[in-house]
Amino acid sequence: MIQVTEKAAKKIRELLIREGVPLETGGLRIGVQGGGCSGLTYALRLETQARDRDRVFEEHGSRIFVDPKSYLYLQNTTLDYVEELMRQGFVFQNPNAERSCGCGSSFTA
């Protein structure tokens, strides 16, 4: 399971509306790819619909799409959204990450 906080869900809906992606089928694709200073990086992008093998999570009126390979690294993760003076964006609280970089955008599992 991947959990989405209310703040993150609200931001996902705002982004979908701004980009003209239908709320009925669209969502935020989250994934993991090789790279970054710790070995793996998080990837985010808006999608108009889920793919055949995706795991789909719906919470607080928003939808998350995760491919099977990425899900191995992301299960039990919480996706949050922060707005602070020096930083703004989605934040992953990933219990599978053994180590992460200072900026939080890459990790080692």
Secondary structure, DSSP 8 states (H G I E B T S, - for coil): --EE-HHHHHHHHHHHHHHT--TTT-EEEEEEEE-STTSEEEEEEEESS--TT-EEEEETTEEEEE-HHHHHHHTT-EEEEEE-SS-EEEEEE-TT-SEE-TTSSEEE-
